[in-house]
């Protein structure tokens, strides 16, 4: 008997026991599955150039995409405002999905309500659902603001949020002066980064519309959709405080997705205050850390005479340099000596480790800005980002990536794959292999199929814990990314040389 | 006391009634009226016991399977989740297309832990996300042409796929696409099994209608469509409604095989299309998750005269009862075998209880789960000396609550489609030692200082079915409750104050 009370075996070891192996073999013979030879043959074919060409020729089918839909981004960005509850108008299953998705990554609560529209609402519209829903959410959860976005159901039937919210207020669902910003976030347009942009713009419009800006000295900073937001936003604030910059983070989820365990469940914690959001109208400039999360928002900020600038997920040396120099230019505050020292320390570490990183080849996937920032840092380490893929990347992004490749000798031979998915990536990795894969947990199937070590540095990370609590932005964040790369490389070298009497000669104590 | 004796504990029904009154008081009037029908406590059955052995202990009288109320933070999912996520998704040698925008497939990708053996991407496809990734033009002009193309592309790139299912997302039914026509046309062209499923998320009130629609799709698009070659035997059974979460179906199957039965189909964890197709040729359907698959069992009974039997493989008390109930359907050999199996595993079950019961005795549990677990796991906890203070279903129906009466004691708090607000208040009021629910509930509960286990995914552990699974279940409940972290919540300087 494989199981015992003394040493309880769970799934991983249990099904490797002989009783289960035999049982599974018996089942296998009766399943009507293809013969092993056939599976092997087809399996090998799926890794061929011929297959790659057929795969890349796909026009309609999408397999293992690295993107989600708009409302996820809307829910994420709304979570970064003080005591704000997201209310997603449409089918309720969607909301269950966003909440689960965010909780699985952050290992944190994610509180969002739905207007729970069903078939009758599909026919008659969801106005009554909005009226009841706002009233219930307001009464039960005591939010300061309710941010309304939409599922594709509500978009297809054409529900009008502005009219619905105003009717709900007339019906006293929430007080007349209660803040209910909204954004239409159709899942069939763009991706979660688009939803971030739309909802953020919706929130700013709610507070800024019809106002006249009086430009001041503060800078608005928009972090963008970021799985590492908890660590990154705190690092960002530390850097800005170090420089003495006057700033407002627009949507700061750091505390909302990192509440303490002390016996109290905080449905809301931290976030950009509503007052600060109103006041952000009078900023000197609005700076986005992720261009593709904020295109409409920045344009909107620009209409108030604010200067705008955007970056591509600033990590590593050049990315951080550019960002800090821009902040310095806008704020008139010099980059402090302490930060300059941090820069020197990251470079010191890179120099110490350069031999292990130089010439390593990578595939990178994720959101467009992440892929850009990551590829840029990889090239700074002497690595080559051979395949750069963003399912939600467009042609403009592809051009930006090509320009980035052209800026460094390490970009020669690197390719950009805009709009492609991870099943395309499988073909790329099996025909043109690389040393390391950087992306999200979804990359683990590529790790298995293509035997390429996966480094988890992008949303979502479901199968490793707490990475997001540490920053990857700034020079200090760069250090963490550097260590992550090195650990993977050196762990793999140890794994490859751990066989005594066979490969023990390279199992070095000091490297 | 051993698990052979009934659990003896009482629930504080008065406290539970007070808690219900308190949460209801917080609602706006209209919502209060609707919610109060979903909250209750189990009451003693007053009817005199009949000769029937399975007389319920209590009555759990709540309204269920009714629309969720907007804005209250229901935990429920949708029909798509019920069909793609639960029923169809685990069928391993088919490609399941999430038809519509990208999100639904993305969020449900690899999240139910339906274990299977196969070469993923070559002959099996469960942990992959196939989507038609609808764009605005597909909404405007319709997606049928795109769907045809997708089916062609699957044919080229995944030649070993035995079939395709089309899992409709919300827009499909709203824009008037005819996925049935596409399926018929493509089936005619290719001969491949193609199953259109009308599980748009807005249909029904929860996952539940999705299960039903998915069951109907098996009836309408799989059964009796081909000549099925299959050598039948006298002991052929199907296991229905075991999704092999963390390997549950395997730790169940091993027992059924040991008692001499031949499991010809497992629906749908680790299932192949062939197992679905040949199911009507078996002698008996054994149904574990009644909620999600009773429909197809009833159909097979009607159409093929196949009987079906509900059983419960959580915890030694129920496993033994289940094995005997199943064996009773067969000849003496099987009946004797069942006794042998029970005897063989008794030392394991006893050892597990001897080890863990002293650590878990008297601990109070609150459950809030999906299909069968709000009742099915009750006895497993009681086998460990634990007490069920409250339970409820995300998407149960009246027949589920009726069956729950066979498990829970008088005074047990019963909550249907509970809201986040209610759950938090109930937990605060009862202060259970453990909550078993889902990922959305896990972190709020833990922050309150209360141990938690996800009872949908087994919290990345499992299996929990069968005797082997019971050992893991006991270990997991112990490690959740008795971990030192719960004692660290209060800072010492605050304790002193």
Contacts between the chains, C-beta under 8 A, distances in Angstrom:
chain1	res1	chain2	res2	distance
A	1	B	344	7.5
A	1	B	345	7.7
A	1	B	348	6.5
A	2	B	468	6.8
A	3	B	348	6.0
A	3	B	467	6.9
A	3	B	468	4.2
A	3	B	471	5.1
A	4	B	348	6.9
A	4	B	351	7.1
A	4	B	471	7.4
A	5	B	348	6.8
A	5	B	351	3.7
A	5	B	352	4.6
A	5	B	354	7.2
A	5	B	355	4.7
A	5	B	356	7.9
A	5	B	471	6.1
A	6	B	351	7.7
A	6	B	355	7.9
A	8	B	352	8.0
A	8	B	471	4.8
A	8	B	472	5.8
A	8	B	474	7.7
A	8	B	475	4.4
A	9	B	468	7.7
A	9	B	471	8.0
A	9	B	472	7.7
A	10	B	246	7.7
A	10	B	461	5.3
A	10	B	462	6.8
A	10	B	463	8.0
A	10	B	472	4.9
A	10	B	475	7.7
A	11	B	115	7.1
A	11	B	246	5.1
A	11	B	247	4.8
A	11	B	461	7.2
A	11	B	462	5.6
A	11	B	463	6.2
A	11	B	472	8.0
A	14	B	247	7.1
A	14	B	251	7.6
A	14	B	463	7.5
A	14	B	468	6.2
A	14	B	472	7.9
A	15	B	247	5.8
A	15	B	250	6.3
A	19	B	254	6.5
A	20	B	250	6.3
A	20	B	254	6.8
A	23	B	250	6.9
A	23	B	253	6.5
A	23	B	254	5.4
A	23	B	257	6.4
A	24	B	117	5.8
A	24	B	250	7.0
A	26	B	257	7.6
A	27	B	117	7.9
A	27	B	253	7.3
A	27	B	263	7.7
A	27	B	270	7.5
A	28	B	117	6.5
A	30	B	264	7.1
A	31	B	93	7.8
A	31	B	272	4.4
A	31	B	274	6.4
A	31	B	275	6.7
A	32	B	93	7.9
A	32	B	162	7.6
A	32	B	272	5.4
A	32	B	273	7.3
A	32	B	274	3.0
A	32	B	275	7.5
A	33	B	93	6.2
A	33	B	118	7.2
A	33	B	123	5.9
A	33	B	124	7.9
A	33	B	272	6.1
A	34	B	123	5.2
A	34	B	160	5.1
A	38	B	160	7.1
A	39	B	119	5.1
A	39	B	122	5.5
A	39	B	123	4.7
A	39	B	160	6.7
A	42	B	122	5.4
A	42	B	123	7.4
A	42	B	159	6.3
A	42	B	160	5.5
A	43	B	119	5.7
A	43	B	122	4.4
A	46	B	121	6.7
A	46	B	122	6.1
A	46	B	157	7.9
A	51	B	157	7.5
A	54	B	156	5.7
A	54	B	157	6.3
A	55	B	157	6.1
A	58	B	153	5.3
A	58	B	157	7.2
A	59	B	149	6.4
A	59	B	153	7.4
A	60	B	132	6.9
A	60	B	146	4.9
A	60	B	149	4.0
A	60	B	150	4.7
A	60	B	153	6.1
A	61	B	130	6.8
A	61	B	132	7.4
A	61	B	149	7.6
A	61	B	150	4.5
A	61	B	153	4.2
A	61	B	154	6.3
A	61	B	157	7.5
A	62	B	102	7.1
A	62	B	130	7.4
A	62	B	131	4.9
A	62	B	132	7.1
A	62	B	133	4.1
A	63	B	128	6.3
A	63	B	129	7.0
A	63	B	130	5.6
A	63	B	131	7.9
A	63	B	157	7.9
A	64	B	109	7.8
A	64	B	128	5.8
A	64	B	129	5.3
A	65	B	102	5.8
A	65	B	106	6.8
A	65	B	129	6.7
A	65	B	131	6.6
A	65	B	133	6.5
A	67	B	102	6.1
A	67	B	106	7.3
A	68	B	102	6.7
A	68	B	103	5.6
A	68	B	106	4.9
A	68	B	107	7.0
A	69	B	101	5.4
A	69	B	102	5.4
A	69	B	103	3.1
A	69	B	106	7.2
A	71	B	103	7.2
A	72	B	103	6.7
A	72	B	107	7.9
A	87	B	71	6.7
A	90	B	170	7.5
A	90	B	202	7.9
A	91	B	78	5.6
A	91	B	170	5.5
A	91	B	201	4.2
A	91	B	202	4.8
A	92	B	68	5.9
A	92	B	74	6.0
A	92	B	76	5.9
A	92	B	77	7.5
A	92	B	78	6.5
A	93	B	76	7.3
A	93	B	77	4.3
A	93	B	78	2.4
A	93	B	79	7.5
A	93	B	80	6.3
A	93	B	81	5.3
A	93	B	104	7.7
A	93	B	201	4.5
A	93	B	207	7.6
A	94	B	78	7.4
A	94	B	103	6.9
A	94	B	104	7.5
A	94	B	201	6.8
A	96	B	75	6.6
A	96	B	76	6.5
A	96	B	77	4.5
A	96	B	78	7.5
A	96	B	81	7.2
A	96	B	440	7.0
A	97	B	77	7.4
A	97	B	81	7.8
A	97	B	103	6.8
A	97	B	104	6.9
A	97	B	107	3.5
A	97	B	108	6.9
A	98	B	107	7.1
A	99	B	440	4.9
A	100	B	107	6.6
A	100	B	111	7.2
A	100	B	438	7.7
A	100	B	439	5.0
A	100	B	440	5.9
A	101	B	106	7.9
A	101	B	107	4.9
A	103	B	439	5.2
A	103	B	440	6.0
A	103	B	442	7.1
A	103	B	443	6.1
A	104	B	111	7.7
A	104	B	439	6.1
A	107	B	443	6.6
A	108	B	443	5.3
A	109	B	440	7.7
A	109	B	443	4.4
A	109	B	444	4.5
A	109	B	447	7.2
A	110	B	440	7.0
A	111	B	73	6.7
A	111	B	420	6.7
A	111	B	444	7.9
A	112	B	73	7.5
A	113	B	70	7.7
A	113	B	71	4.9
A	113	B	72	6.9
A	113	B	73	4.9
A	114	B	68	7.9
A	114	B	70	7.0
A	114	B	71	7.7
A	114	B	73	8.0
A	114	B	74	7.1
A	115	B	70	4.4
A	115	B	71	6.7
A	116	B	67	6.8
A	116	B	68	4.5
A	116	B	69	6.8
A	116	B	70	4.7
A	116	B	71	7.9
A	116	B	74	6.5
A	117	B	70	7.9
A	117	B	202	6.0
A	118	B	67	5.7
A	118	B	202	5.5
A	118	B	203	7.5
A	118	B	204	7.1
A	118	B	205	6.2
A	119	B	202	5.9
A	119	B	203	6.1
A	119	B	204	7.8
A	121	B	202	7.3
A	122	B	173	7.9
A	122	B	174	6.3
A	122	B	202	5.2
A	129	B	70	4.4
A	130	B	70	7.4
A	132	B	30	7.0
A	132	B	31	7.2
A	132	B	69	6.7
A	132	B	70	4.7
A	132	B	71	6.5
A	133	B	70	3.1
A	133	B	71	3.2
A	134	B	71	6.3
A	135	B	28	5.5
A	135	B	31	7.8
A	135	B	71	6.9
A	136	B	27	7.3
A	136	B	28	6.4
A	136	B	31	5.4
A	136	B	69	6.3
A	136	B	70	6.4
A	136	B	71	3.6
A	136	B	72	4.9
A	137	B	71	3.8
A	137	B	72	7.5
A	137	B	73	7.7
A	138	B	71	7.9
A	139	B	26	7.1
A	139	B	27	6.9
A	139	B	28	5.4
A	140	B	26	6.5
A	140	B	27	7.2
A	140	B	71	7.6
A	140	B	72	6.4
A	140	B	73	7.6
A	140	B	419	7.3
A	140	B	421	4.6
A	141	B	73	7.4
A	141	B	421	7.0
A	151	B	170	6.9
A	151	B	201	8.0
A	152	B	100	7.1
A	152	B	101	5.2
A	152	B	103	8.0
A	152	B	134	7.9
A	152	B	139	8.0
A	152	B	169	7.4
A	152	B	170	5.6
A	152	B	171	5.5
A	153	B	170	4.0
A	153	B	171	7.2
A	153	B	174	6.9
A	153	B	201	6.8
A	153	B	202	5.3
A	156	B	139	6.2
A	156	B	170	7.0
A	156	B	171	4.9
A	156	B	174	4.5
A	156	B	175	6.5
A	157	B	174	6.2
A	186	B	101	8.0
A	186	B	136	7.4
A	187	B	100	8.0
A	187	B	101	3.7
A	187	B	102	7.0
A	187	B	103	5.1
A	187	B	134	7.8
A	188	B	100	7.8
A	188	B	101	4.7
A	188	B	134	4.5
A	188	B	135	5.6
A	188	B	136	5.5
A	188	B	138	6.8
A	188	B	139	5.4
A	188	B	171	7.0
A	189	B	135	7.3
A	189	B	136	5.5
A	191	B	102	7.2
A	259	B	447	6.4
A	260	B	447	7.7
A	261	B	446	6.6
A	261	B	447	5.1
A	261	B	449	7.3
A	261	B	485	8.0
A	261	B	489	6.1
A	262	B	447	7.8
A	262	B	489	5.5
A	262	B	490	7.2
A	262	B	491	7.7
A	263	B	447	7.6
A	263	B	448	6.3
A	263	B	449	4.5
A	263	B	489	5.1
A	263	B	490	6.9
A	264	B	447	6.8
A	264	B	448	7.2
A	265	B	424	6.6
A	265	B	444	4.5
A	265	B	445	7.7
A	265	B	447	4.5
A	265	B	448	5.1
A	266	B	447	7.4
A	267	B	444	7.8
A	423	B	121	7.6
A	423	B	128	7.7
A	423	B	157	8.0
A	426	B	121	7.2
A	442	B	109	7.4
A	445	B	120	6.9
A	445	B	121	7.7
A	445	B	127	6.6
A	445	B	128	7.7
A	449	B	120	7.8
A	449	B	121	6.6
